[in-house]
Amino acid sequence: MNGPRWHAGDPLRGPSSDGAGYMSSGLLSAEISEDAAAALLASSGRTLAQAQDSIEASAQPRSFALAESATVTVNLRRTRATTRNVVGCFRAATARARW
């Protein structure tokens, strides 16, 4: 969810296509609407704006338990890929690269 101070009312982003943005990062990502966030927070007695204020005031995470929960379903497709890395070895005495 987006914090209400900076992105209130922004529409949810649609799914990215394979190989685009975070899809190629190996990270799972999900987003919920402001209404869904408000519903999850309702039983805590806090609003999304209050949670954001608390985080921004201290620049630290401010986790707390919620009485409600949400379920996220993710469909994954396993792929195999070949990657290449550059490896080098430098000798301290000569500072010349050994390849």
Phi and psi restraints in degrees (range 20) as a CNS / XPLOR table:
assign (resid 1 and name C) (resid 2 and name N)
       (resid 2 and name CA) (resid 2 and name C) 1.0 -89.8 20.0 2
assign (resid 2 and name N) (resid 2 and name CA)
       (resid 2 and name C) (resid 3 and name N) 1.0 143.5 20.0 2
assign (resid 2 and name C) (resid 3 and name N)
       (resid 3 and name CA) (resid 3 and name C) 1.0 -68.1 20.0 2
assign (resid 3 and name N) (resid 3 and name CA)
       (resid 3 and name C) (resid 4 and name N) 1.0 143.5 20.0 2
assign (resid 3 and name C) (resid 4 and name N)
       (resid 4 and name CA) (resid 4 and name C) 1.0 -69.5 20.0 2
assign (resid 4 and name N) (resid 4 and name CA)
       (resid 4 and name C) (resid 5 and name N) 1.0 -19.1 20.0 2
assign (resid 4 and name C) (resid 5 and name N)
       (resid 5 and name CA) (resid 5 and name C) 1.0 -70.5 20.0 2
assign (resid 5 and name N) (resid 5 and name CA)
       (resid 5 and name C) (resid 6 and name N) 1.0 -33.8 20.0 2
assign (resid 5 and name C) (resid 6 and name N)
       (resid 6 and name CA) (resid 6 and name C) 1.0 -114.4 20.0 2
assign (resid 6 and name N) (resid 6 and name CA)
       (resid 6 and name C) (resid 7 and name N) 1.0 -24.0 20.0 2
assign (resid 6 and name C) (resid 7 and name N)
       (resid 7 and name CA) (resid 7 and name C) 1.0 -135.7 20.0 2
assign (resid 7 and name N) (resid 7 and name CA)
       (resid 7 and name C) (resid 8 and name N) 1.0 28.9 20.0 2
assign (resid 7 and name C) (resid 8 and name N)
       (resid 8 and name CA) (resid 8 and name C) 1.0 -57.0 20.0 2
assign (resid 8 and name N) (resid 8 and name CA)
       (resid 8 and name C) (resid 9 and name N) 1.0 132.5 20.0 2
assign (resid 8 and name C) (resid 9 and name N)
       (resid 9 and name CA) (resid 9 and name C) 1.0 81.9 20.0 2
assign (resid 9 and name N) (resid 9 and name CA)
       (resid 9 and name C) (resid 10 and name N) 1.0 -4.3 20.0 2
assign (resid 9 and name C) (resid 10 and name N)
       (resid 10 and name CA) (resid 10 and name C) 1.0 -63.5 20.0 2
assign (resid 10 and name N) (resid 10 and name CA)
       (resid 10 and name C) (resid 11 and name N) 1.0 139.5 20.0 2
assign (resid 10 and name C) (resid 11 and name N)
       (resid 11 and name CA) (resid 11 and name C) 1.0 -70.9 20.0 2
assign (resid 11 and name N) (resid 11 and name CA)
       (resid 11 and name C) (resid 12 and name N) 1.0 155.0 20.0 2
assign (resid 11 and name C) (resid 12 and name N)
       (resid 12 and name CA) (resid 12 and name C) 1.0 -65.6 20.0 2
assign (resid 12 and name N) (resid 12 and name CA)
       (resid 12 and name C) (resid 13 and name N) 1.0 143.5 20.0 2
assign (resid 12 and name C) (resid 13 and name N)
       (resid 13 and name CA) (resid 13 and name C) 1.0 -77.4 20.0 2
assign (resid 13 and name N) (resid 13 and name CA)
       (resid 13 and name C) (resid 14 and name N) 1.0 142.0 20.0 2
assign (resid 13 and name C) (resid 14 and name N)
       (resid 14 and name CA) (resid 14 and name C) 1.0 -76.3 20.0 2
assign (resid 14 and name N) (resid 14 and name CA)
       (resid 14 and name C) (resid 15 and name N) 1.0 167.8 20.0 2
assign (resid 14 and name C) (resid 15 and name N)
       (resid 15 and name CA) (resid 15 and name C) 1.0 -63.1 20.0 2
assign (resid 15 and name N) (resid 15 and name CA)
       (resid 15 and name C) (resid 16 and name N) 1.0 143.7 20.0 2
assign (resid 15 and name C) (resid 16 and name N)
       (resid 16 and name CA) (resid 16 and name C) 1.0 -82.0 20.0 2
assign (resid 16 and name N) (resid 16 and name CA)
       (resid 16 and name C) (resid 17 and name N) 1.0 152.1 20.0 2
assign (resid 16 and name C) (resid 17 and name N)
       (resid 17 and name CA) (resid 17 and name C) 1.0 -78.2 20.0 2
assign (resid 17 and name N) (resid 17 and name CA)
       (resid 17 and name C) (resid 18 and name N) 1.0 160.7 20.0 2
assign (resid 17 and name C) (resid 18 and name N)
       (resid 18 and name CA) (resid 18 and name C) 1.0 -52.1 20.0 2
assign (resid 18 and name N) (resid 18 and name CA)
       (resid 18 and name C) (resid 19 and name N) 1.0 133.3 20.0 2
assign (resid 18 and name C) (resid 19 and name N)
       (resid 19 and name CA) (resid 19 and name C) 1.0 83.7 20.0 2
assign (resid 19 and name N) (resid 19 and name CA)
       (resid 19 and name C) (resid 20 and name N) 1.0 1.8 20.0 2
assign (resid 19 and name C) (resid 20 and name N)
       (resid 20 and name CA) (resid 20 and name C) 1.0 -106.1 20.0 2
assign (resid 20 and name N) (resid 20 and name CA)
       (resid 20 and name C) (resid 21 and name N) 1.0 138.7 20.0 2
assign (resid 20 and name C) (resid 21 and name N)
       (resid 21 and name CA) (resid 21 and name C) 1.0 52.9 20.0 2
assign (resid 21 and name N) (resid 21 and name CA)
       (resid 21 and name C) (resid 22 and name N) 1.0 -131.9 20.0 2
assign (resid 21 and name C) (resid 22 and name N)
       (resid 22 and name CA) (resid 22 and name C) 1.0 -67.9 20.0 2
assign (resid 22 and name N) (resid 22 and name CA)
       (resid 22 and name C) (resid 23 and name N) 1.0 -12.6 20.0 2
assign (resid 22 and name C) (resid 23 and name N)
       (resid 23 and name CA) (resid 23 and name C) 1.0 -60.3 20.0 2
assign (resid 23 and name N) (resid 23 and name CA)
       (resid 23 and name C) (resid 24 and name N) 1.0 -28.3 20.0 2
assign (resid 23 and name C) (resid 24 and name N)
       (resid 24 and name CA) (resid 24 and name C) 1.0 -98.7 20.0 2
assign (resid 24 and name N) (resid 24 and name CA)
       (resid 24 and name C) (resid 25 and name N) 1.0 4.8 20.0 2
assign (resid 24 and name C) (resid 25 and name N)
       (resid 25 and name CA) (resid 25 and name C) 1.0 -87.1 20.0 2
assign (resid 25 and name N) (resid 25 and name CA)
       (resid 25 and name C) (resid 26 and name N) 1.0 -15.6 20.0 2
assign (resid 25 and name C) (resid 26 and name N)
       (resid 26 and name CA) (resid 26 and name C) 1.0 84.7 20.0 2
assign (resid 26 and name N) (resid 26 and name CA)
       (resid 26 and name C) (resid 27 and name N) 1.0 5.3 20.0 2
assign (resid 26 and name C) (resid 27 and name N)
       (resid 27 and name CA) (resid 27 and name C) 1.0 -103.2 20.0 2
assign (resid 27 and name N) (resid 27 and name CA)
       (resid 27 and name C) (resid 28 and name N) 1.0 142.8 20.0 2
assign (resid 27 and name C) (resid 28 and name N)
       (resid 28 and name CA) (resid 28 and name C) 1.0 -88.5 20.0 2
assign (resid 28 and name N) (resid 28 and name CA)
       (resid 28 and name C) (resid 29 and name N) 1.0 144.9 20.0 2
assign (resid 28 and name C) (resid 29 and name N)
       (resid 29 and name CA) (resid 29 and name C) 1.0 -142.0 20.0 2
assign (resid 29 and name N) (resid 29 and name CA)
       (resid 29 and name C) (resid 30 and name N) 1.0 143.8 20.0 2
assign (resid 29 and name C) (resid 30 and name N)
       (resid 30 and name CA) (resid 30 and name C) 1.0 -145.4 20.0 2
assign (resid 30 and name N) (resid 30 and name CA)
       (resid 30 and name C) (resid 31 and name N) 1.0 155.2 20.0 2
assign (resid 30 and name C) (resid 31 and name N)
       (resid 31 and name CA) (resid 31 and name C) 1.0 -137.8 20.0 2
assign (resid 31 and name N) (resid 31 and name CA)
       (resid 31 and name C) (resid 32 and name N) 1.0 141.9 20.0 2
assign (resid 31 and name C) (resid 32 and name N)
       (resid 32 and name CA) (resid 32 and name C) 1.0 -120.3 20.0 2
assign (resid 32 and name N) (resid 32 and name CA)
       (resid 32 and name C) (resid 33 and name N) 1.0 159.3 20.0 2
assign (resid 32 and name C) (resid 33 and name N)
       (resid 33 and name CA) (resid 33 and name C) 1.0 -75.4 20.0 2
assign (resid 33 and name N) (resid 33 and name CA)
       (resid 33 and name C) (resid 34 and name N) 1.0 165.2 20.0 2
assign (resid 33 and name C) (resid 34 and name N)
       (resid 34 and name CA) (resid 34 and name C) 1.0 -61.6 20.0 2
assign (resid 34 and name N) (resid 34 and name CA)
       (resid 34 and name C) (resid 35 and name N) 1.0 -38.4 20.0 2
assign (resid 34 and name C) (resid 35 and name N)
       (resid 35 and name CA) (resid 35 and name C) 1.0 -64.0 20.0 2
assign (resid 35 and name N) (resid 35 and name CA)
       (resid 35 and name C) (resid 36 and name N) 1.0 -42.0 20.0 2
assign (resid 35 and name C) (resid 36 and name N)
       (resid 36 and name CA) (resid 36 and name C) 1.0 -65.9 20.0 2
assign (resid 36 and name N) (resid 36 and name CA)
       (resid 36 and name C) (resid 37 and name N) 1.0 -39.8 20.0 2
assign (resid 36 and name C) (resid 37 and name N)
       (resid 37 and name CA) (resid 37 and name C) 1.0 -62.9 20.0 2
assign (resid 37 and name N) (resid 37 and name CA)
       (resid 37 and name C) (resid 38 and name N) 1.0 -42.9 20.0 2
assign (resid 37 and name C) (resid 38 and name N)
       (resid 38 and name CA) (resid 38 and name C) 1.0 -62.3 20.0 2
assign (resid 38 and name N) (resid 38 and name CA)
       (resid 38 and name C) (resid 39 and name N) 1.0 -40.2 20.0 2
assign (resid 38 and name C) (resid 39 and name N)
       (resid 39 and name CA) (resid 39 and name C) 1.0 -65.2 20.0 2
assign (resid 39 and name N) (resid 39 and name CA)
       (resid 39 and name C) (resid 40 and name N) 1.0 -40.5 20.0 2
assign (resid 39 and name C) (resid 40 and name N)
       (resid 40 and name CA) (resid 40 and name C) 1.0 -66.1 20.0 2
assign (resid 40 and name N) (resid 40 and name CA)
       (resid 40 and name C) (resid 41 and name N) 1.0 -36.0 20.0 2
assign (resid 40 and name C) (resid 41 and name N)
       (resid 41 and name CA) (resid 41 and name C) 1.0 -82.8 20.0 2
assign (resid 41 and name N) (resid 41 and name CA)
       (resid 41 and name C) (resid 42 and name N) 1.0 -17.9 20.0 2
assign (resid 41 and name C) (resid 42 and name N)
       (resid 42 and name CA) (resid 42 and name C) 1.0 -51.6 20.0 2
assign (resid 42 and name N) (resid 42 and name CA)
       (resid 42 and name C) (resid 43 and name N) 1.0 -46.3 20.0 2
assign (resid 42 and name C) (resid 43 and name N)
       (resid 43 and name CA) (resid 43 and name C) 1.0 -71.5 20.0 2
assign (resid 43 and name N) (resid 43 and name CA)
       (resid 43 and name C) (resid 44 and name N) 1.0 -14.0 20.0 2
assign (resid 43 and name C) (resid 44 and name N)
       (resid 44 and name CA) (resid 44 and name C) 1.0 -82.7 20.0 2
assign (resid 44 and name N) (resid 44 and name CA)
       (resid 44 and name C) (resid 45 and name N) 1.0 -13.8 20.0 2
assign (resid 44 and name C) (resid 45 and name N)
       (resid 45 and name CA) (resid 45 and name C) 1.0 78.4 20.0 2
assign (resid 45 and name N) (resid 45 and name CA)
       (resid 45 and name C) (resid 46 and name N) 1.0 10.5 20.0 2
assign (resid 45 and name C) (resid 46 and name N)
       (resid 46 and name CA) (resid 46 and name C) 1.0 -117.1 20.0 2
assign (resid 46 and name N) (resid 46 and name CA)
       (resid 46 and name C) (resid 47 and name N) 1.0 152.4 20.0 2
assign (resid 46 and name C) (resid 47 and name N)
       (resid 47 and name CA) (resid 47 and name C) 1.0 -101.7 20.0 2
assign (resid 47 and name N) (resid 47 and name CA)
       (resid 47 and name C) (resid 48 and name N) 1.0 166.0 20.0 2
assign (resid 47 and name C) (resid 48 and name N)
       (resid 48 and name CA) (resid 48 and name C) 1.0 -62.3 20.0 2
assign (resid 48 and name N) (resid 48 and name CA)
       (resid 48 and name C) (resid 49 and name N) 1.0 -38.4 20.0 2
assign (resid 48 and name C) (resid 49 and name N)
       (resid 49 and name CA) (resid 49 and name C) 1.0 -62.9 20.0 2
assign (resid 49 and name N) (resid 49 and name CA)
       (resid 49 and name C) (resid 50 and name N) 1.0 -41.0 20.0 2
assign (resid 49 and name C) (resid 50 and name N)
       (resid 50 and name CA) (resid 50 and name C) 1.0 -64.5 20.0 2
assign (resid 50 and name N) (resid 50 and name CA)
       (resid 50 and name C) (resid 51 and name N) 1.0 -41.3 20.0 2
assign (resid 50 and name C) (resid 51 and name N)
       (resid 51 and name CA) (resid 51 and name C) 1.0 -62.9 20.0 2
assign (resid 51 and name N) (resid 51 and name CA)
       (resid 51 and name C) (resid 52 and name N) 1.0 -43.1 20.0 2
assign (resid 51 and name C) (resid 52 and name N)
       (resid 52 and name CA) (resid 52 and name C) 1.0 -64.1 20.0 2
assign (resid 52 and name N) (resid 52 and name CA)
       (resid 52 and name C) (resid 53 and name N) 1.0 -44.1 20.0 2
assign (resid 52 and name C) (resid 53 and name N)
       (resid 53 and name CA) (resid 53 and name C) 1.0 -57.5 20.0 2
assign (resid 53 and name N) (resid 53 and name CA)
       (resid 53 and name C) (resid 54 and name N) 1.0 -43.6 20.0 2
assign (resid 53 and name C) (resid 54 and name N)
       (resid 54 and name CA) (resid 54 and name C) 1.0 -62.5 20.0 2
assign (resid 54 and name N) (resid 54 and name CA)
       (resid 54 and name C) (resid 55 and name N) 1.0 -42.9 20.0 2
assign (resid 54 and name C) (resid 55 and name N)
       (resid 55 and name CA) (resid 55 and name C) 1.0 -66.7 20.0 2
assign (resid 55 and name N) (resid 55 and name CA)
       (resid 55 and name C) (resid 56 and name N) 1.0 -46.6 20.0 2
assign (resid 55 and name C) (resid 56 and name N)
       (resid 56 and name CA) (resid 56 and name C) 1.0 -69.2 20.0 2
assign (resid 56 and name N) (resid 56 and name CA)
       (resid 56 and name C) (resid 57 and name N) 1.0 -31.7 20.0 2
assign (resid 56 and name C) (resid 57 and name N)
       (resid 57 and name CA) (resid 57 and name C) 1.0 -65.7 20.0 2
assign (resid 57 and name N) (resid 57 and name CA)
       (resid 57 and name C) (resid 58 and name N) 1.0 -33.5 20.0 2
assign (resid 57 and name C) (resid 58 and name N)
       (resid 58 and name CA) (resid 58 and name C) 1.0 -108.6 20.0 2
assign (resid 58 and name N) (resid 58 and name CA)
       (resid 58 and name C) (resid 59 and name N) 1.0 -11.1 20.0 2
assign (resid 58 and name C) (resid 59 and name N)
       (resid 59 and name CA) (resid 59 and name C) 1.0 55.1 20.0 2
assign (resid 59 and name N) (resid 59 and name CA)
       (resid 59 and name C) (resid 60 and name N) 1.0 34.0 20.0 2
assign (resid 59 and name C) (resid 60 and name N)
       (resid 60 and name CA) (resid 60 and name C) 1.0 -134.3 20.0 2
assign (resid 60 and name N) (resid 60 and name CA)
       (resid 60 and name C) (resid 61 and name N) 1.0 152.8 20.0 2
assign (resid 60 and name C) (resid 61 and name N)
       (resid 61 and name CA) (resid 61 and name C) 1.0 -60.4 20.0 2
assign (resid 61 and name N) (resid 61 and name CA)
       (resid 61 and name C) (resid 62 and name N) 1.0 146.5 20.0 2
assign (resid 61 and name C) (resid 62 and name N)
       (resid 62 and name CA) (resid 62 and name C) 1.0 -131.2 20.0 2
assign (resid 62 and name N) (resid 62 and name CA)
       (resid 62 and name C) (resid 63 and name N) 1.0 66.8 20.0 2
assign (resid 62 and name C) (resid 63 and name N)
       (resid 63 and name CA) (resid 63 and name C) 1.0 -69.5 20.0 2
assign (resid 63 and name N) (resid 63 and name CA)
       (resid 63 and name C) (resid 64 and name N) 1.0 148.0 20.0 2
assign (resid 63 and name C) (resid 64 and name N)
       (resid 64 and name CA) (resid 64 and name C) 1.0 -155.4 20.0 2
assign (resid 64 and name N) (resid 64 and name CA)
       (resid 64 and name C) (resid 65 and name N) 1.0 153.4 20.0 2
assign (resid 64 and name C) (resid 65 and name N)
       (resid 65 and name CA) (resid 65 and name C) 1.0 -75.5 20.0 2
assign (resid 65 and name N) (resid 65 and name CA)
       (resid 65 and name C) (resid 66 and name N) 1.0 147.6 20.0 2
assign (resid 65 and name C) (resid 66 and name N)
       (resid 66 and name CA) (resid 66 and name C) 1.0 -116.6 20.0 2
assign (resid 66 and name N) (resid 66 and name CA)
       (resid 66 and name C) (resid 67 and name N) 1.0 144.8 20.0 2
assign (resid 66 and name C) (resid 67 and name N)
       (resid 67 and name CA) (resid 67 and name C) 1.0 -74.1 20.0 2
assign (resid 67 and name N) (resid 67 and name CA)
       (resid 67 and name C) (resid 68 and name N) 1.0 -27.3 20.0 2
assign (resid 67 and name C) (resid 68 and name N)
       (resid 68 and name CA) (resid 68 and name C) 1.0 -96.4 20.0 2
assign (resid 68 and name N) (resid 68 and name CA)
       (resid 68 and name C) (resid 69 and name N) 1.0 164.4 20.0 2
assign (resid 68 and name C) (resid 69 and name N)
       (resid 69 and name CA) (resid 69 and name C) 1.0 -142.5 20.0 2
assign (resid 69 and name N) (resid 69 and name CA)
       (resid 69 and name C) (resid 70 and name N) 1.0 168.1 20.0 2
assign (resid 69 and name C) (resid 70 and name N)
       (resid 70 and name CA) (resid 70 and name C) 1.0 -134.6 20.0 2
assign (resid 70 and name N) (resid 70 and name CA)
       (resid 70 and name C) (resid 71 and name N) 1.0 152.8 20.0 2
assign (resid 70 and name C) (resid 71 and name N)
       (resid 71 and name CA) (resid 71 and name C) 1.0 -116.3 20.0 2
assign (resid 71 and name N) (resid 71 and name CA)
       (resid 71 and name C) (resid 72 and name N) 1.0 134.4 20.0 2
assign (resid 71 and name C) (resid 72 and name N)
       (resid 72 and name CA) (resid 72 and name C) 1.0 -116.3 20.0 2
assign (resid 72 and name N) (resid 72 and name CA)
       (resid 72 and name C) (resid 73 and name N) 1.0 128.2 20.0 2
assign (resid 72 and name C) (resid 73 and name N)
       (resid 73 and name CA) (resid 73 and name C) 1.0 -108.0 20.0 2
assign (resid 73 and name N) (resid 73 and name CA)
       (resid 73 and name C) (resid 74 and name N) 1.0 129.7 20.0 2
assign (resid 73 and name C) (resid 74 and name N)
       (resid 74 and name CA) (resid 74 and name C) 1.0 -123.2 20.0 2
assign (resid 74 and name N) (resid 74 and name CA)
       (resid 74 and name C) (resid 75 and name N) 1.0 132.3 20.0 2
assign (resid 74 and name C) (resid 75 and name N)
       (resid 75 and name CA) (resid 75 and name C) 1.0 -101.8 20.0 2
assign (resid 75 and name N) (resid 75 and name CA)
       (resid 75 and name C) (resid 76 and name N) 1.0 123.2 20.0 2
assign (resid 75 and name C) (resid 76 and name N)
       (resid 76 and name CA) (resid 76 and name C) 1.0 -114.0 20.0 2
assign (resid 76 and name N) (resid 76 and name CA)
       (resid 76 and name C) (resid 77 and name N) 1.0 147.8 20.0 2
assign (resid 76 and name C) (resid 77 and name N)
       (resid 77 and name CA) (resid 77 and name C) 1.0 -124.3 20.0 2
assign (resid 77 and name N) (resid 77 and name CA)
       (resid 77 and name C) (resid 78 and name N) 1.0 118.8 20.0 2
assign (resid 77 and name C) (resid 78 and name N)
       (resid 78 and name CA) (resid 78 and name C) 1.0 -78.6 20.0 2
assign (resid 78 and name N) (resid 78 and name CA)
       (resid 78 and name C) (resid 79 and name N) 1.0 133.2 20.0 2
assign (resid 78 and name C) (resid 79 and name N)
       (resid 79 and name CA) (resid 79 and name C) 1.0 -131.2 20.0 2
assign (resid 79 and name N) (resid 79 and name CA)
       (resid 79 and name C) (resid 80 and name N) 1.0 152.8 20.0 2
assign (resid 79 and name C) (resid 80 and name N)
       (resid 80 and name CA) (resid 80 and name C) 1.0 -106.5 20.0 2
assign (resid 80 and name N) (resid 80 and name CA)
       (resid 80 and name C) (resid 81 and name N) 1.0 142.3 20.0 2
assign (resid 80 and name C) (resid 81 and name N)
       (resid 81 and name CA) (resid 81 and name C) 1.0 -146.5 20.0 2
assign (resid 81 and name N) (resid 81 and name CA)
       (resid 81 and name C) (resid 82 and name N) 1.0 154.0 20.0 2
assign (resid 81 and name C) (resid 82 and name N)
       (resid 82 and name CA) (resid 82 and name C) 1.0 -105.1 20.0 2
assign (resid 82 and name N) (resid 82 and name CA)
       (resid 82 and name C) (resid 83 and name N) 1.0 131.2 20.0 2
assign (resid 82 and name C) (resid 83 and name N)
       (resid 83 and name CA) (resid 83 and name C) 1.0 -123.0 20.0 2
assign (resid 83 and name N) (resid 83 and name CA)
       (resid 83 and name C) (resid 84 and name N) 1.0 161.2 20.0 2
assign (resid 83 and name C) (resid 84 and name N)
       (resid 84 and name CA) (resid 84 and name C) 1.0 -127.4 20.0 2
assign (resid 84 and name N) (resid 84 and name CA)
       (resid 84 and name C) (resid 85 and name N) 1.0 143.0 20.0 2
assign (resid 84 and name C) (resid 85 and name N)
       (resid 85 and name CA) (resid 85 and name C) 1.0 -127.0 20.0 2
assign (resid 85 and name N) (resid 85 and name CA)
       (resid 85 and name C) (resid 86 and name N) 1.0 153.9 20.0 2
assign (resid 85 and name C) (resid 86 and name N)
       (resid 86 and name CA) (resid 86 and name C) 1.0 -96.8 20.0 2
assign (resid 86 and name N) (resid 86 and name CA)
       (resid 86 and name C) (resid 87 and name N) 1.0 128.4 20.0 2
assign (resid 86 and name C) (resid 87 and name N)
       (resid 87 and name CA) (resid 87 and name C) 1.0 -124.5 20.0 2
assign (resid 87 and name N) (resid 87 and name CA)
       (resid 87 and name C) (resid 88 and name N) 1.0 135.2 20.0 2
assign (resid 87 and name C) (resid 88 and name N)
       (resid 88 and name CA) (resid 88 and name C) 1.0 -138.9 20.0 2
assign (resid 88 and name N) (resid 88 and name CA)
       (resid 88 and name C) (resid 89 and name N) 1.0 158.0 20.0 2
assign (resid 88 and name C) (resid 89 and name N)
       (resid 89 and name CA) (resid 89 and name C) 1.0 -130.4 20.0 2
assign (resid 89 and name N) (resid 89 and name CA)
       (resid 89 and name C) (resid 90 and name N) 1.0 123.3 20.0 2
assign (resid 89 and name C) (resid 90 and name N)
       (resid 90 and name CA) (resid 90 and name C) 1.0 -110.2 20.0 2
assign (resid 90 and name N) (resid 90 and name CA)
       (resid 90 and name C) (resid 91 and name N) 1.0 129.4 20.0 2
assign (resid 90 and name C) (resid 91 and name N)
       (resid 91 and name CA) (resid 91 and name C) 1.0 -82.9 20.0 2
assign (resid 91 and name N) (resid 91 and name CA)
       (resid 91 and name C) (resid 92 and name N) 1.0 131.4 20.0 2
assign (resid 91 and name C) (resid 92 and name N)
       (resid 92 and name CA) (resid 92 and name C) 1.0 -63.7 20.0 2
assign (resid 92 and name N) (resid 92 and name CA)
       (resid 92 and name C) (resid 93 and name N) 1.0 -38.2 20.0 2
assign (resid 92 and name C) (resid 93 and name N)
       (resid 93 and name CA) (resid 93 and name C) 1.0 -70.3 20.0 2
assign (resid 93 and name N) (resid 93 and name CA)
       (resid 93 and name C) (resid 94 and name N) 1.0 -38.6 20.0 2
assign (resid 93 and name C) (resid 94 and name N)
       (resid 94 and name CA) (resid 94 and name C) 1.0 -107.0 20.0 2
assign (resid 94 and name N) (resid 94 and name CA)
       (resid 94 and name C) (resid 95 and name N) 1.0 -16.6 20.0 2
assign (resid 94 and name C) (resid 95 and name N)
       (resid 95 and name CA) (resid 95 and name C) 1.0 56.4 20.0 2
assign (resid 95 and name N) (resid 95 and name CA)
       (resid 95 and name C) (resid 96 and name N) 1.0 26.8 20.0 2
assign (resid 95 and name C) (resid 96 and name N)
       (resid 96 and name CA) (resid 96 and name C) 1.0 -101.7 20.0 2
assign (resid 96 and name N) (resid 96 and name CA)
       (resid 96 and name C) (resid 97 and name N) 1.0 144.3 20.0 2
assign (resid 96 and name C) (resid 97 and name N)
       (resid 97 and name CA) (resid 97 and name C) 1.0 -75.8 20.0 2
assign (resid 97 and name N) (resid 97 and name CA)
       (resid 97 and name C) (resid 98 and name N) 1.0 140.4 20.0 2
assign (resid 97 and name C) (resid 98 and name N)
       (resid 98 and name CA) (resid 98 and name C) 1.0 -117.4 20.0 2
assign (resid 98 and name N) (resid 98 and name CA)
       (resid 98 and name C) (resid 99 and name N) 1.0 113.5 20.0 2
